[in-house]
Amino acid sequence: MLGVETASILLLDVHAQQFVSTATQGLRGEVRHGARVPVGHGFAGRIAQEKQPVRLDNLAADDDAALFDQGVRSLLGVPMLAGGDVIGVIHVGCLRPHRFTDADVQLLQLAADRASLATRAQASGLDRTAALALQRSLLPTHLPDAPGVDMAARYVPGHDVGVGGDWYDVFTLPSGWLGVVIGDVSGHGLRSAVVMGRLRSALRAYALVCDDPAEALTLLDRKVHHFETGNLATVLYAMISPDRTTIQVSLAGHLQPILATPGHLADTLTIPVDLPLGIGPRQPARRYTEVEFPSNAVLICYTDGLVERRGEVIDVGIERLRAAIEPGTAEMVCARIMTKLAGEQATDDIALLAIHAADRSLP
């Protein structure tokens, strides 16, 4: 439609800060498909810097040596924008001096706007798919077989905002203690899922060298502050004793767990909540609390997606959760909670973990 001999679409690789030649026509060699151009260099860099169309009726070698060497003598380029940010560049060229009109600029900008929408939609779909695959690969496919307890868990991706950084984990330590983790990295999408995977692996390592959960979360907080700057996470880390009679719990900004015992209403455990991970290097010493784990009791750990609803105080959701809990096997408890609470109103990821203490009155 423009009567040109060359055309290129370059998309921005944010992490590498390079433009990647994604589609080309009429070009060869190093400026063809797959070539990379550092941000700020050449004709594409100028368009990105100015965030507006650029016309060059007589291209010089100083303007873009690679395109000039290809025989291009006139160029028209426009930015691909999303939310005011440049996500790519489209440019077309002629092998002879040519004056592009305002109508040419409008037509190419229209094409760039449509390409931006398509690119964002595709990237969003790929990001969600990759995040979901990563998250599912990191969540336990099978909870460990541990004497004295039975366990069940649920994970449901958010319905509206997509996959995020929610996770749960259970592992047996060499000392016989049982480690129980549930956490939530702030944000959503692939980035949060990647950070979640790093925290999960790091906490497992710290659990091997720490005597109590507060010490492990202190080391994890140090890791977040140093290596994951700008990220926040809430984490519950509990250690259940080898005889399964006591639980040591430390909370880094996370919701307090609930304990249900036979003959009593399910109640939120009174455990001090320390600051989330990633707030800063100077924080008060983290604490842990030891509570009894009676026979046939069920410990319920969860992320806020289970109880939080728009326009509603979170305490209302927690009371709704308490009312839905009845002592029983871990699987029965999880199934009942999800039936009662994980309805269509939930818009955030949900992670739920139930640990049921065996009946110690049995031989």
C-alpha positions in Angstrom: 0.0 0.0 0.0 2.9 2.3 0.7 4.9 1.4 -2.4 8.1 0.5 -0.5 10.7 -2.1 -1.0 11.6 -2.9 2.6 9.7 -3.4 5.9 10.7 -4.5 9.4 9.0 -5.1 12.7 11.3 -5.0 15.7 10.1 -5.9 19.2 11.7 -4.7 22.4 13.4 -7.3 24.6 13.1 -5.5 27.9 15.6 -7.6 29.8 18.3 -7.4 27.2 17.4 -3.8 26.2 17.6 -4.7 22.6 15.3 -4.5 19.6 14.8 -7.9 18.0 14.0 -8.1 14.3 10.8 -10.2 14.4 9.6 -9.9 10.8 11.3 -8.4 7.7 10.8 -8.0 4.0 13.3 -7.0 1.4 16.3 -7.1 3.7 19.1 -9.6 4.0 22.1 -10.4 6.1 22.5 -9.0 9.6 19.3 -6.9 9.5 17.1 -9.8 8.6 14.8 -11.8 11.0 16.3 -12.4 14.4 18.9 -9.7 14.3 19.3 -7.6 17.5 19.9 -3.8 17.8 20.8 -2.2 21.1 18.3 0.3 22.4 19.4 3.8 21.5 21.3 2.8 18.3 20.4 3.4 14.7 17.1 4.4 13.1 15.0 2.2 15.5 16.7 3.7 18.5 15.8 7.2 17.4 12.2 6.3 17.0 12.1 4.7 20.4 13.8 7.8 22.0 11.4 10.3 20.4 8.3 8.1 20.7 7.0 9.5 17.5 7.2 8.9 13.7 10.5 9.7 12.0 10.9 10.4 8.3 14.3 10.4 6.5 13.9 11.3 2.8 17.7 10.9 2.2 19.2 8.3 4.4 22.9 8.8 5.3 25.3 6.2 6.6 25.4 8.0 9.9 21.7 7.5 10.3 21.8 3.7 10.2 24.9 2.1 8.6 23.3 -1.4 8.4 20.3 -0.2 6.4 22.4 2.2 4.3 24.6 -0.7 3.3 21.5 -2.6 2.2 20.8 0.1 -0.3 18.0 1.8 1.6 17.8 5.5 0.8 14.5 6.7 2.4 12.9 5.5 5.6 9.7 6.0 7.5 9.4 4.6 11.0 6.8 4.7 13.8 6.8 3.4 17.4 4.7 0.6 18.7 3.3 1.8 22.0 1.5 0.2 25.0 0.5 2.3 27.9 2.9 5.0 26.8 5.9 2.7 26.7 7.7 1.7 23.5 7.4 -2.1 22.9 8.6 -2.1 19.3 9.2 -0.2 16.1 7.9 -0.6 12.5 9.8 0.9 9.7 9.6 0.8 5.9 12.1 1.9 3.3 12.7 2.7 -0.4 15.8 1.9 -2.4 15.6 5.4 -3.9 15.1 8.9 -2.4 11.4 9.2 -1.6 9.3 11.7 0.3 6.8 10.1 2.6 3.5 12.0 3.1 1.4 12.6 6.2 -1.0 10.0 4.9 1.8 7.5 4.8 2.7 8.2 8.4 -1.0 7.8 9.5 -1.3 4.5 7.7 1.9 3.1 9.1 1.0 4.3 12.6 -2.4 2.6 12.3 -0.6 -0.6 11.4 1.7 -0.2 14.4 -1.2 0.4 16.8 -2.9 -2.8 15.6 0.3 -4.7 15.9 0.8 -3.4 19.4 -2.6 -4.7 20.5 -1.9 -8.1 19.0 1.6 -8.3 20.5 0.3 -7.4 24.0 -2.4 -10.0 23.7 0.0 -12.7 22.6 2.6 -11.8 25.2 0.0 -11.9 27.9 -1.2 -15.4 26.9 2.4 -16.7 26.7 3.2 -15.1 30.0 0.2 -16.7 31.7 0.9 -20.1 30.2 4.6 -20.0 31.2 3.8 -18.9 34.7 1.2 -21.6 35.2 3.5 -24.3 33.9 6.3 -23.0 36.1 4.1 -22.8 39.1 2.6 -26.3 38.6 6.1 -27.7 38.2 7.2 -26.3 41.5 4.1 -27.2 43.5 4.4 -30.7 45.0 2.6 -33.3 42.8 2.5 -35.6 45.9 2.7 -34.6 49.5 5.3 -36.6 51.4 4.3 -39.6 53.4 5.0 -38.6 57.0 4.1 -40.7 60.0 1.6 -39.3 62.4 -0.2 -37.0 60.0 -2.2 -37.0 56.8 -2.2 -34.0 54.5 -4.1 -32.5 51.6 -3.7 -29.4 49.5 -5.3 -27.3 46.8 -4.1 -24.7 44.4 -6.4 -22.7 42.1 -5.2 -20.0 39.7 -6.9 -16.6 40.0 -9.9 -16.3 37.6 -9.4 -12.7 36.6 -5.8 -11.6 37.3 -4.0 -14.7 36.3 -1.2 -16.8 37.8 0.9 -15.3 40.6 3.3 -16.3 43.3 1.3 -18.4 45.7 2.8 -21.7 46.8 2.8 -24.4 49.4 5.4 -26.9 50.4 5.9 -29.8 52.8 9.1 -31.6 53.5 10.7 -34.0 56.1 13.9 -32.7 57.7 16.7 -35.1 58.7 15.9 -34.4 62.4 12.4 -35.9 61.9 10.7 -32.5 62.1 8.1 -31.8 59.4 8.5 -28.5 57.5 5.3 -26.8 56.4 5.3 -23.7 54.1 2.7 -21.5 52.5 3.5 -18.2 50.9 2.5 -15.5 48.5 4.9 -13.3 46.3 3.4 -9.9 45.5 2.2 -9.4 42.0 1.0 -11.7 39.3 2.4 -13.4 36.1 5.6 -15.0 35.2 7.9 -12.7 37.2 6.1 -13.5 40.4 6.1 -17.2 39.6 9.9 -17.1 39.0 10.5 -15.3 42.3 8.3 -17.8 44.0 10.4 -20.7 42.7 13.6 -19.1 44.0 12.2 -18.5 47.4 10.8 -22.0 47.7 14.2 -23.5 46.8 16.1 -21.2 49.2 13.8 -21.8 52.1 14.3 -25.6 51.7 18.0 -25.0 51.9 17.8 -22.8 55.0 15.5 -25.3 56.7 18.3 -27.8 56.6 20.6 -25.5 58.6 18.2 -23.7 61.0 16.9 -24.9 64.3 13.7 -22.9 64.3 11.4 -21.3 61.6 12.1 -17.7 62.6 15.8 -18.2 61.9 15.1 -19.7 58.4 12.8 -16.8 57.5 15.4 -14.3 58.7 17.9 -15.8 56.2 15.2 -15.9 53.5 14.5 -12.2 54.1 18.2 -11.4 53.7 18.2 -13.3 50.4 15.1 -11.4 49.1 16.6 -8.0 50.1 19.9 -8.7 48.4 19.0 -10.8 45.4 15.3 -10.0 44.8 15.2 -6.3 45.4 11.8 -4.8 44.8 9.8 -7.9 45.6 7.7 -8.5 48.6 6.4 -11.8 49.9 4.4 -13.2 52.9 5.4 -16.6 54.2 4.2 -18.9 56.9 6.8 -21.5 57.9 5.9 -24.1 60.5 7.8 -27.0 62.0 5.9 -30.0 63.4 7.8 -32.0 66.0 8.8 -35.6 65.3 6.1 -36.9 67.8 3.6 -34.6 66.1 2.5 -33.0 69.4 3.7 -29.4 68.9 4.1 -26.9 66.1 6.5 -24.0 65.9 5.2 -21.3 63.7 6.8 -18.1 62.3 4.9 -15.6 60.2 6.4 -13.1 57.8 3.4 -10.9 57.1 1.3 -13.9 56.4 -2.3 -14.7 57.6 -2.4 -16.6 60.9 -3.2 -20.3 60.5 -6.4 -21.9 61.9 -6.5 -24.9 64.2 -9.6 -27.1 64.4 -9.8 -29.6 67.3 -12.6 -32.1 68.0 -15.4 -30.6 70.2 -14.3 -27.0 69.6 -14.9 -24.3 67.0 -12.1 -23.8 64.6 -10.0 -20.9 65.9 -7.3 -18.6 64.5 -4.0 -19.2 66.3 -2.7 -16.2 68.2 0.7 -15.9 66.6 2.6 -12.6 66.3 2.9 -11.5 62.7 6.3 -10.1 61.7 7.0 -7.9 58.7 6.8 -9.4 55.2 10.0 -10.4 53.4 11.7 -7.7 51.3 10.7 -4.7 53.4 14.3 -3.7 54.2 17.6 -4.9 55.9 16.9 -3.5 59.3 14.0 -5.2 61.0 13.1 -6.4 64.5 14.2 -10.0 65.3 11.7 -12.5 63.8 9.8 -14.7 66.3 8.2 -18.1 66.4 5.5 -19.4 68.6 5.1 -23.0 69.8 1.5 -24.4 70.0 0.1 -27.7 70.9 -1.1 -30.1 68.1 -3.7 -32.2 69.8 -4.8 -35.6 68.6 -7.2 -35.5 65.6 -6.6 -31.7 65.2 -6.3 -30.1 61.8 -3.9 -27.2 61.0 -5.2 -25.1 58.1 -2.8 -22.8 56.2 -3.9 -20.6 53.3 -3.3 -17.5 51.2 -5.4 -14.5 51.1 -7.1 -15.4 47.8 -9.2 -17.9 49.8 -10.8 -15.3 52.1 -10.3 -11.9 50.4 -13.2 -10.4 48.4 -13.5 -7.0 46.8 -15.4 -4.5 48.9 -15.3 -6.7 52.0 -13.1 -6.5 55.1 -10.8 -9.6 55.1 -12.0 -10.5 58.7 -15.4 -11.4 57.2 -13.7 -13.9 54.9 -11.7 -15.4 57.7 -14.9 -15.9 59.8 -16.5 -17.5 56.8 -13.5 -19.9 56.6 -13.6 -20.7 60.3 -17.3 -21.6 60.0 -16.6 -23.9 57.1 -14.0 -26.0 59.0 -15.0 -29.2 60.8 -12.5 -31.7 62.2 -11.9 -34.7 59.9 -9.3 -36.0 57.5 -7.2 -33.5 55.7 -8.9 -34.4 52.4 -12.4 -33.9 53.8 -11.4 -30.6 55.4 -9.9 -29.3 52.1 -12.9 -30.4 50.0 -15.4 -28.7 52.3 -13.4 -25.5 52.4 -13.1 -25.3 48.7 -16.8 -26.0 48.2 -17.8 -23.3 50.6 -15.3 -20.6 49.8 -13.6 -21.0 46.4 -16.6 -19.8 44.3 -16.8 -17.5 41.4 -16.1 -14.4 43.5 -12.5 -15.4 44.0 -10.2 -13.3 41.8 -6.8 -14.2 43.2 -4.7 -17.3 43.4 -5.7 -19.7 46.1 -3.3 -22.0 48.0 -4.7 -24.2 50.8 -2.9 -26.8 53.0 -4.4 -29.0 55.7 -2.4 -31.1 58.1 -4.4 -33.6 60.2 -2.8 -35.1 63.4 -3.5 -38.9 63.7 -5.6 -40.2 66.5 -3.0 -41.0 69.2 -5.4 -42.9 71.3 -5.2 -45.8 68.8 -2.6 -48.5 69.4 
